[in-house]
Amino acid sequence: MEQADTIRVEVAVQYRTRSWQTIEVDLGPAKAGPVDLVDPHVQGLAELGIR
C-alpha cells in the first residue's frame, strides 16, 4: 500500500440499527482507464435476504 496512491479505511456496517460487520475499503483517485472489479463475498448476506 505504501507505493500505491490509495488509503485503506475500516468501515463499520450496521443492519437495522445493529452492528454487523467491519470491512476494509481501499480508496484512491478516480482515473480513466480499465478497472479490475472484484466480486465481493460477504458472509451472512444470504441469511439476511440480500443478494
QUITA-V523557 format. One record per backbone hydrogen bond with DSSP energy under -1.0 kcal/mol. CO is the residue of the C=O (numbers start at 1). NH is the residue of the N-H. E is the energy in kcal/mol with one decimal. If there is no record, write none. Layout:
BEGIN
((CO | NH | E) (CO | NH | E))
END
This chain:
BEGIN
((4 | 6 | -1.4) (7 | 27 | -3.3) (9 | 25 | -2.9) (11 | 23 | -2.6) (13 | 20 | -2.7) (13 | 21 | -1.3) (15 | 18 | -1.4) (18 | 15 | -2.6) (21 | 13 | -3.5) (23 | 11 | -3.2) (25 | 9 | -2.7) (27 | 7 | -2.5) (42 | 45 | -1.3) (44 | 48 | -1.1) (45 | 50 | -2.6) (46 | 49 | -1.1))
END
